[in-house]
Amino acid sequence: MARNSAADWDATAIVVRFSALGDVAMTIPVLYSACLCYPRTRFVMVTRKQITEMFVNAPANLVVEGVDIKTDYTGIKGMHRLIGELADRYSPTALIDLHDVLRTKLMRVFGRLRGMKVSVINKGRSHKRALTRRESKVMLPLTSSRARYREAFFKAGYPIDLKFNGLYGDGKAPASDFAAISAPKPEGQKWVGFAPFAAHRGKIYPVEMMETVVGMVADRADCRIFIFGAGAEEQAVAEAWAAKYPCVTSLAGKRYGFKAELALLSHIDVIVTMDSANMHLAALTRTPTVSVWGATHFYCGFKGWHQSESDMVQLPLPCRPCSVFGNKKCHRGDWLCLTGIRPEAIYEKIAGKLK
């Protein structure tokens, strides 16, 4: 972690986003672009300690501060102490809040008291409610989260040209970075990723139907499959598939770390994801992605970076979207938005990418 003096920089800006993983991943194209646009400004990204390794190949003027807000900085006193420590360490002139929750509201108050210029994201909550309500939906695409992040930088005095070109630019990570997972890809072999899990039921394609898709890919002689996931239940599913299909490798629960898994992602030919963090991580490595959308909708502003609508698999149901995050009960009770998607429709997208 950088500890260089404030005198080495023209200015320092604190940037805050604690969760969720996908939302933090979406900050990277904007944050790295800000660093490239303002090389004499030091940007300090304050986020959860567990995800600091996600910021690979960061610009030289980016510092990533990982904090534990649930144990080390709790309540009003914790946020006051956090701002105090950041102020003493970096002498920041601005605070850019990309989260706008109670914790960061407190940080803004304490930041203003210390003379920082403060800006905050406009999440468009009322528009999201109109888009997801059960009756009289306003079915219009909303401003993307990345554009909202960019607007917050603008309000802090940092207009941004989007200069980010992927975590590995136009290339791929060195194979040595994922050596703990796999040897380099043999010539002629295709690598297919599956990230079939998400935080909420409304985003998860039925496991038995996804296994059908995995089986279709496994029937191809030229493919090796990697399953991404975390947690005991996800690990059990992934390892069952690995036991059944010789070409499947499970990464679920293996804890290889962001550096290794992102490096591997950059070598994958196509990955199937839900509307989840893995969709955004794959986008950062410029990995071709087939995303499956259920209760949520890309109109809410969470489309993957540079992802096309043609890369999405979804059903045009009048009840969609019923939720921004996929965490609400199904109005119909049958999750047709997910169960109604044929496995063949997903496989056809995969096959198209492999061509």
MIBARO-600869 format. One line per 4 residues: their letters; for each residue x, y, z of N, C-alpha, C. Coordinates in steps of 0.02 Angstrom, whole numbers. Atoms other than C-alpha are relative to their C-alpha. Layout:
% residues N
a) X,Y,Z,X,Y,Z,X,Y,Z | ...
***
This chain:
% residues 355
marn) 42,-60,0,0,0,0,44,62,0 | -41,-60,7,69,168,-52,-4,44,62 | -1,-46,-57,121,286,86,39,63,-18 | -38,-58,21,200,423,-18,-34,64,25
saad) 23,-62,-30,182,602,42,-49,36,-45 | 48,-41,38,39,717,-8,37,52,-43 | -39,-49,38,175,836,-68,20,-26,-69 | -17,30,65,209,715,-211,-56,8,-51
wdat) 58,-3,44,37,750,-285,-30,70,0 | 36,-64,2,-62,901,-342,-62,-1,43 | 61,7,-40,-217,834,-254,-10,-74,15 | 18,68,-16,-287,677,-174,-76,-4,8
aivv) 73,10,-5,-466,613,-192,-14,-69,29 | 23,63,-28,-545,479,-84,-61,-23,-39 | 57,29,36,-664,364,-180,-26,-58,43 | 28,50,-46,-783,253,-80,-53,-42,-35
rfsa) 52,48,19,-879,97,-131,15,-65,36 | -13,59,-41,-895,-47,-8,-26,-65,-31 | 30,62,25,-1010,-173,-93,-52,19,-52 | -17,71,3,-1074,-273,-183,58,-10,-49
lgdv) -59,14,41,-935,-360,-279,-8,26,-71 | 11,-22,69,-1012,-327,-449,0,76,-7 | 1,-74,2,-1041,-143,-408,70,28,6 | -70,-22,-6,-860,-124,-355,37,-13,-65
amti) -32,15,65,-803,-210,-515,-18,52,-52 | 22,-50,49,-905,-83,-614,33,67,10 | -36,-64,-9,-804,59,-536,65,1,-39 | -68,2,27,-643,0,-618,8,37,-66
pvly) -10,-39,62,-668,67,-796,1,75,12 | 3,-72,-15,-711,238,-723,60,21,42 | -55,-17,-46,-582,237,-583,67,0,-36 | -63,2,36,-437,182,-693,4,56,-52
sacl) 1,-55,48,-490,309,-825,15,66,35 | -14,-61,-38,-489,446,-693,74,6,14 | -72,0,-14,-312,396,-645,40,19,-62 | -35,-14,62,-257,403,-827,-10,72,-23
cypr) 14,-68,20,-341,571,-856,34,51,45 | -29,-46,-49,-266,650,-699,60,-32,34 | -58,35,-28,-92,576,-673,32,34,59 | -29,-35,-57,-46,710,-546,-47,0,61
trfv) 46,8,-56,-196,669,-436,5,-71,26 | 0,66,-31,-186,524,-314,-72,-18,19 | 67,25,-16,-348,425,-303,7,-57,50 | -1,52,-52,-376,320,-146,-68,-34,1
mvtr) 62,38,1,-507,186,-170,-9,-36,66 | 14,31,-64,-584,134,-4,-57,-51,-10 | 48,53,12,-674,-33,-13,10,-56,51 | -6,56,-46,-694,-199,75,69,-34,-6
kqit) -67,29,-2,-531,-282,126,4,-63,-43 | -2,64,35,-579,-449,46,7,7,-76 | 1,-6,73,-587,-378,-131,54,46,-28 | -51,-46,24,-434,-267,-142,43,-30,-56
emfv) -42,31,51,-342,-395,-250,-32,3,-69 | 34,-5,64,-471,-367,-387,30,55,-44 | -25,-58,36,-384,-205,-436,69,-15,-29 | -64,20,29,-248,-286,-541,22,51,-53
napa) -29,-46,49,-131,-185,-652,-27,71,9 | 27,-66,-14,-188,-26,-567,49,54,-21 | -45,-56,15,-119,143,-624,42,19,61 | -48,-16,-53,27,210,-523,-29,49,51
nlvv) 28,-49,-46,-79,348,-445,-64,-24,33 | 57,28,-36,-210,230,-375,24,-39,61 | -11,37,-61,-203,170,-195,-66,-33,19 | 61,36,-21,-327,37,-138,6,-15,74
egvd) 3,9,-73,-370,41,47,-55,-50,16 | 49,49,-21,-457,-115,110,-16,8,74 | 19,-9,-70,-556,-91,270,-54,-50,18 | 52,45,-25,-666,-203,377,-51,42,37
iktd) 49,-46,-29,-821,-98,409,-46,-34,50 | 44,36,-46,-908,-235,508,32,-13,68 | -34,13,-63,-776,-256,642,44,59,23 | -48,-52,-19,-648,-115,637,-29,71,-1
ytgi) 27,-68,7,-755,35,588,-76,-2,2 | 72,8,-7,-930,10,655,-31,64,28 | 39,-55,-27,-1061,143,686,28,69,-16 | -20,-69,12,-1041,331,691,73,11,19
kgmh) -69,-9,-22,-880,325,790,49,-33,-48 | -44,35,47,-806,200,668,11,40,-64 | -6,-40,61,-843,308,516,40,64,13 | -38,-60,-18,-775,461,607,75,-16,4
rlig) -71,20,-6,-615,368,647,30,-16,-68 | -25,17,67,-600,303,468,18,63,-39 | -15,-62,36,-612,477,394,61,34,31 | -58,-31,-32,-488,540,522,65,-33,-21
elad) -60,36,20,-362,405,478,18,14,-73 | -12,-14,71,-383,434,291,26,72,-9 | -22,-70,5,-364,622,315,72,8,23 | -68,-5,-26,-206,602,419,51,-32,-48
rysp) -46,37,42,-130,478,297,9,32,-69 | -2,-22,70,-173,561,130,-12,74,-11 | 17,-71,8,-226,743,161,-45,10,-62 | 42,-4,60,-370,723,36,-35,67,-7
tali) 36,-62,15,-451,871,-49,-72,-14,-21 | 67,17,23,-606,777,-110,-20,-69,24 | 27,65,-16,-718,632,-64,-56,-15,-49 | 49,18,51,-817,543,-200,-35,-63,24
dlhd) 39,54,-27,-955,432,-133,-37,-36,-56 | 31,39,52,-1002,296,-258,-49,-52,28 | 43,50,-33,-1113,202,-135,-65,31,26 | 58,-36,-28,-1233,323,-46,-43,-45,44
vlrt) 36,36,-53,-1281,216,103,16,36,66 | -7,-35,-63,-1287,263,287,73,11,19 | -71,-6,-17,-1101,228,315,34,56,-39 | -34,-49,41,-1046,334,169,-31,70,8
klmr) 29,-66,-16,-1169,473,213,37,30,59 | -39,-23,-58,-1079,484,380,70,23,-22 | -67,-20,24,-912,488,290,-2,67,-35 | 6,-65,34,-975,633,184,-5,57,51
vfgr) 7,-52,-51,-1026,731,338,68,15,32 | -65,-11,-33,-858,705,423,52,27,-50 | -45,-26,51,-767,739,259,-9,74,-10 | 14,-72,7,-853,907,240,28,39,58
lrgm) -26,-34,-60,-806,952,418,76,9,-3 | -72,-5,8,-625,923,368,19,39,-63 | -14,-44,57,-641,1037,216,4,-35,-67 | -2,35,64,-656,904,81,-59,21,-44
kvsv) 54,-9,48,-756,937,-76,-34,-68,-10 | 35,63,-2,-890,803,-74,-49,-6,-58 | 51,14,52,-990,725,-216,-27,-70,13 | 33,64,-13,-1109,577,-217,-36,-24,-63
inkg) 35,30,56,-1183,458,-344,-75,12,5 | 73,-1,4,-1363,482,-398,-22,-68,-24 | 18,69,17,-1430,305,-395,-64,-6,-41 | 63,4,39,-1595,348,-480,-50,-47,30
rshk) 42,50,-34,-1693,252,-350,-73,4,-22 | 71,-6,19,-1864,323,-400,-12,-29,-70 | 7,28,67,-1836,275,-582,4,-76,1 | -5,73,-6,-1784,99,-532,-64,-29,29
ralt) 65,23,-27,-1944,83,-429,-53,-1,-55 | 49,-3,54,-2046,137,-580,11,-56,-51 | -17,53,49,-1956,9,-689,-18,-69,27 | 9,67,-28,-1980,-137,-569,-68,-10,34
rres) 64,9,-34,-2153,-105,-497,-45,-48,-39 | 42,52,29,-2288,-234,-530,-48,27,-52 | 49,-31,46,-2413,-118,-615,29,64,-30 | -18,-63,34,-2387,24,-740,75,12,-1
kvml) -72,-7,5,-2203,-6,-768,18,56,-50 | -29,-47,48,-2103,132,-851,59,-36,-31 | -50,45,28,-2006,17,-966,47,38,-46 | -51,-39,36,-1863,132,-1016,68,-15,29
plts) -68,12,-25,-1675,101,-1004,24,58,43 | -25,-51,-45,-1597,194,-859,75,12,-11 | -71,-16,4,-1426,275,-846,40,-57,32 | -40,56,-26,-1292,142,-820,36,21,65
srar) -37,-14,-61,-1202,127,-654,67,33,-15 | -64,-31,17,-1038,169,-740,-8,74,-17 | 13,-70,15,-1113,330,-807,-15,39,64 | 14,-34,-64,-1176,371,-632,64,11,39
yrea) -65,-9,-32,-1001,342,-562,37,59,-33 | -35,-52,38,-930,453,-698,-28,69,18 | 32,-63,-18,-1055,590,-653,24,23,69 | -24,-18,-67,-999,584,-471,70,28,-3
ffka) -67,-28,10,-819,612,-526,-4,70,-29 | 8,-66,32,-876,757,-634,-20,52,53 | 22,-47,-51,-965,839,-486,55,17,49 | -57,-14,-44,-804,824,-387,55,40,-35
gypi) -50,-39,37,-710,919,-523,45,-41,-44 | -41,44,41,-645,772,-623,-40,-27,-60 | 30,27,61,-724,759,-796,45,-54,-29 | -40,59,19,-669,592,-869,-12,-19,-73
dlkf) 3,37,64,-630,525,-1042,13,-73,17 | -7,70,-17,-651,338,-1035,60,-31,-37 | -62,25,30,-473,277,-1067,15,-73,19 | -11,69,-22,-487,106,-984,-10,-47,-60
ngly) 3,46,57,-455,-35,-1107,4,-73,22 | -4,68,-26,-468,-189,-997,57,-7,49 | -52,11,-50,-365,-254,-852,66,-21,-31 | -60,22,34,-242,-328,-977,6,34,-69
gdgk) -2,-35,64,-266,-202,-1117,-30,-42,-55 | 24,41,57,-289,-284,-1287,24,-72,4 | -29,67,-4,-194,-439,-1229,-31,-42,54 | 22,46,-52,-207,-575,-1099,52,-1,56
apas) -46,6,-56,-128,-607,-930,52,-54,-15 | -49,54,8,33,-710,-924,-28,-66,28 | 24,66,-23,-6,-896,-909,26,-17,69 | -28,14,-66,106,-899,-755,-45,26,56
dfaa) 43,-28,-52,-25,-795,-663,-55,-49,21 | 51,49,-19,-148,-941,-666,28,-71,3 | -33,65,-1,-22,-1083,-653,-27,-45,56 | 28,40,-55,-101,-1139,-488,-65,-35,-20
isap) 64,28,22,-262,-1176,-583,10,-49,-58 | -5,39,61,-205,-1244,-750,66,15,-36 | -54,-12,49,-64,-1265,-874,-28,44,-56 | 24,-41,55,-73,-1149,-1025,-46,-39,-47
kpeg) 49,31,45,-210,-1182,-1152,35,-32,-60 | -29,33,59,-158,-1312,-1283,-28,30,-65 | 22,-26,64,-167,-1256,-1463,-60,-40,-25 | 60,32,28,-338,-1293,-1539,-54,-15,51
qkwv) 51,13,-51,-427,-1315,-1373,-39,64,15 | 42,-57,-19,-572,-1202,-1326,-15,-5,75 | 15,-3,-71,-597,-1147,-1146,-67,36,9 | 66,-28,-13,-776,-1117,-1089,-10,6,76
gfap) 13,-11,-71,-819,-1042,-920,-74,0,15 | 69,-4,-24,-979,-1060,-821,2,31,70 | 9,-30,-66,-1024,-946,-675,-75,-1,13 | 73,9,1,-1199,-1014,-644,-35,22,65
faah) 28,-18,-65,-1227,-940,-471,-6,75,8 | 8,-71,-16,-1282,-773,-399,-24,5,72 | 18,-10,-70,-1328,-697,-232,-73,-14,14 | 72,5,-12,-1516,-708,-257,-34,-47,-51
rgki) 36,49,40,-1640,-836,-325,-23,27,-67 | 26,-29,62,-1710,-717,-456,52,9,-55 | -53,-6,50,-1542,-718,-546,29,-67,-20 | -33,64,9,-1503,-904,-546,-40,-45,-47
ypve) 30,48,46,-1543,-1015,-695,-1,-68,36 | 5,64,-37,-1604,-1185,-627,61,-44,-12 | -63,37,3,-1453,-1293,-587,-5,-60,-47 | 7,60,43,-1521,-1449,-674,-3,19,-73
mmet) 2,-23,70,-1554,-1348,-833,69,24,-22 | -68,-22,18,-1381,-1270,-827,45,-60,-11 | -40,60,11,-1307,-1444,-811,-11,-27,-71 | 14,21,69,-1392,-1484,-976,45,39,-48
vvgm) -44,-41,43,-1296,-1339,-1055,72,-22,7 | -69,24,-12,-1134,-1397,-974,11,-65,-38 | -6,64,36,-1166,-1571,-1046,7,9,-74 | -5,-13,72,-1191,-1501,-1221,70,23,-19
vadr) -69,-23,14,-1023,-1412,-1212,49,-57,11 | -45,56,-15,-941,-1565,-1134,1,-52,-55 | 2,48,56,-996,-1668,-1284,46,20,-57 | -46,-23,52,-881,-1564,-1393,70,-24,17
adcr) -68,27,-12,-709,-1641,-1413,52,54,10 | -51,-53,0,-623,-1472,-1422,-4,45,62 | 13,-47,-55,-683,-1396,-1257,23,-25,68 | -11,11,-72,-623,-1386,-1078,-42,52,36
ifif) 48,-41,-36,-744,-1313,-950,27,17,69 | -18,-23,-67,-707,-1210,-794,-64,26,34 | 58,-23,-37,-842,-1184,-661,23,48,55 | -17,-50,-49,-829,-1025,-557,-55,4,54
gaga) 49,-6,-53,-913,-1006,-388,34,4,68 | -26,-4,-68,-895,-992,-200,-53,-26,47 | 49,25,-48,-977,-1064,-46,-10,-75,-6 | 5,73,-3,-1016,-1242,5,-49,-29,-50
eeqa) 50,26,47,-1174,-1266,-99,24,4,-72 | -25,-8,67,-1095,-1199,-256,57,-49,-13 | -56,47,7,-940,-1304,-227,-26,-71,-11 | 28,67,8,-1047,-1461,-210,-26,-11,-70
vaea) 26,6,68,-1134,-1429,-376,57,-4,-50 | -55,-1,48,-973,-1387,-468,41,-64,2 | -39,61,-5,-881,-1538,-401,-38,-61,-26 | 40,54,29,-1026,-1652,-449,5,0,-76
waak) -8,-5,73,-1014,-1588,-627,70,-23,-20 | -69,20,16,-825,-1611,-625,8,-76,3 | -4,73,-6,-848,-1792,-569,-35,-35,-58 | 40,30,53,-975,-1824,-706,30,11,-69
ypcv) -27,-18,66,-888,-1736,-852,76,9,6 | -74,-3,-7,-699,-1766,-871,31,66,-21 | -29,-62,24,-672,-1601,-960,-15,59,45 | 19,-55,-45,-742,-1499,-814,50,6,57
tsla) -42,-17,-58,-630,-1414,-686,-38,48,44 | 36,-43,-47,-711,-1340,-531,49,47,35 | -38,-50,-38,-640,-1178,-460,-38,20,63 | 43,-22,-54,-783,-1161,-336,29,-18,68
gkry) -25,11,-67,-722,-1141,-158,74,-12,5 | -71,15,-1,-540,-1164,-208,43,57,25 | -35,-59,-26,-489,-987,-157,67,13,-35 | -61,-15,37,-361,-961,-294,16,75,3
gfka) -11,-72,-4,-383,-773,-275,-16,35,-65 | 21,-39,58,-433,-633,-392,54,0,-55 | -52,-6,51,-264,-620,-478,2,-62,-46 | -3,61,40,-264,-802,-534,-63,-9,-41
elal) 62,13,35,-447,-813,-580,-12,52,-55 | 6,-50,53,-447,-649,-676,48,-15,-58 | -48,19,52,-291,-705,-769,-28,-57,-42 | 30,55,37,-377,-868,-815,-58,24,-44
lshi) 57,-27,38,-533,-773,-869,23,31,-66 | -22,-34,61,-431,-675,-995,17,-50,-56 | -16,51,49,-388,-840,-1083,-60,-42,-20 | 60,39,16,-565,-910,-1086,-33,28,-63
dviv) 28,-20,64,-650,-908,-1255,-71,27,6 | 67,-25,-14,-826,-881,-1187,-21,-24,69 | 25,19,-65,-907,-881,-1016,-74,13,5 | 71,-8,-13,-1088,-905,-966,-8,25,72
tmds) 10,-28,-66,-1141,-796,-819,-73,17,10 | 63,-32,-16,-1295,-735,-731,11,76,0 | -10,-72,-14,-1326,-550,-699,33,3,68 | -36,10,-63,-1191,-564,-568,69,33,-3
anmh) -68,-28,-2,-1018,-508,-514,44,-30,-53 | -43,33,50,-938,-636,-629,-9,29,-70 | 11,-33,64,-1019,-551,-778,44,62,-6 | -40,-62,1,-931,-389,-731,75,-15,2
laal) -71,19,-1,-765,-474,-692,23,-24,-69 | -17,23,67,-768,-561,-861,6,59,-48 | -3,-59,44,-803,-394,-945,66,36,8 | -63,-36,-12,-649,-318,-863,59,-33,-35
trtp) -54,35,34,-541,-452,-944,-14,-8,-75 | 20,1,71,-628,-428,-1113,-17,-71,-23 | 19,68,17,-690,-608,-1108,-70,-1,-31 | 67,4,29,-836,-643,-1227,-48,-34,49
tvsv) 46,22,-53,-988,-669,-1115,-70,-12,-27 | 71,13,11,-1159,-748,-1131,-33,7,68 | 31,-11,-65,-1265,-680,-989,-73,-20,-2 | 69,23,-7,-1430,-753,-929,-35,45,50
wgat) 36,-48,-42,-1558,-632,-858,-69,-27,17 | 64,25,-23,-1709,-680,-754,-44,57,26 | 43,-50,-30,-1801,-568,-632,25,72,-10 | -29,-66,11,-1682,-423,-666,1,16,-75
hfyc) -1,-22,70,-1656,-326,-827,57,50,-9 | -56,-47,11,-1511,-232,-905,-23,72,-4 | 26,-69,-2,-1625,-79,-915,14,34,67 | -13,-29,-66,-1587,-55,-729,69,33,3
gfkg) -65,-34,3,-1411,0,-780,59,-42,19 | -55,43,-23,-1306,-152,-735,28,-45,-55 | -29,38,55,-1256,-214,-906,76,-3,6 | -72,6,-2,-1079,-280,-918,34,50,-46
whqs) -39,-47,39,-946,-162,-983,10,-26,-71 | -5,16,71,-952,-165,-1175,-42,-62,-19 | 41,58,17,-1081,-305,-1169,-57,22,-46 | 52,-14,48,-1206,-312,-1312,-64,-36,19
esdm) 64,34,-13,-1391,-353,-1297,-3,-66,-36 | 0,63,38,-1360,-488,-1427,35,-56,37 | -36,50,-39,-1250,-577,-1299,-42,-24,60 | 42,16,-57,-1395,-591,-1175,-53,-52,-18
vqlp) 55,47,8,-1520,-731,-1152,-53,19,51 | 54,-23,-45,-1687,-673,-1081,-66,-9,-35 | 67,7,26,-1875,-688,-1104,-37,67,6 | 36,-64,-1,-1986,-538,-1149,-66,-5,38
lpcr) 61,6,-40,-2109,-559,-1006,-22,68,27 | 23,-65,-24,-2219,-413,-952,14,12,74 | -15,-9,-71,-2176,-445,-768,73,18,13 | -71,-17,-7,-1990,-417,-799,12,73,-15
pcsv) -32,27,-61,-1901,-339,-713,-45,11,60 | 39,-8,-62,-1984,-367,-545,45,22,57 | -47,-16,-53,-1827,-326,-448,64,28,-30 | -65,-26,21,-1667,-226,-464,55,-51,13
fgnk) -53,45,-21,-1564,-358,-374,-18,-74,-4 | 21,70,4,-1665,-519,-400,-16,-30,68 | 10,24,-68,-1704,-531,-214,-73,-1,23 | 71,1,-18,-1894,-524,-219,-33,-65,-22
kchr) 37,60,19,-2021,-665,-228,-30,8,-69 | 30,-1,67,-2088,-712,-399,-75,13,6 | 72,-14,-1,-2260,-634,-428,-40,-60,-26 | 35,57,30,-2309,-785,-533,6,-64,40
gdwl) -12,60,-40,-2234,-914,-418,36,-55,-36 | -32,54,39,-2150,-1014,-557,67,19,-29 | -63,-24,27,-1997,-909,-602,7,-15,-75 | 0,14,72,-2044,-923,-785,56,38,-36
cltg) -53,-39,32,-1916,-788,-826,65,-40,-7 | -60,43,2,-1783,-921,-792,-17,-70,-25 | 17,69,20,-1869,-1090,-809,-24,-4,-72 | 24,-1,69,-1939,-1036,-977,54,5,-53
irpe) -55,-5,48,-1767,-1016,-1056,25,-70,-16 | -22,66,20,-1720,-1170,-1155,77,-5,5 | -73,10,-1,-1544,-1240,-1124,30,8,-69 | -25,-5,69,-1525,-1247,-1313,13,73,-20
aiye) -9,-70,17,-1544,-1058,-1322,66,26,27 | -64,-20,-28,-1394,-1035,-1208,57,-32,-39 | -54,35,37,-1291,-1166,-1299,11,32,-68 | -7,-31,66,-1326,-1083,-1466,43,64,4
kiag) -41,-60,-9,-1251,-921,-1400,74,-19,11 | -68,23,-12,-1098,-1016,-1337,32,-22,-65 | -27,26,62,-1074,-1105,-1502,15,56,-49 | -13,-58,43,-1088,-940,-1594,64,36,18
klk) -62,-32,-22,-949,-866,-1488,61,-42,-16 | -58,45,13,-837,-1019,-1513,19,-1,-73 | -19,-2,70,-844,-998,-1700,51,54,-15
***
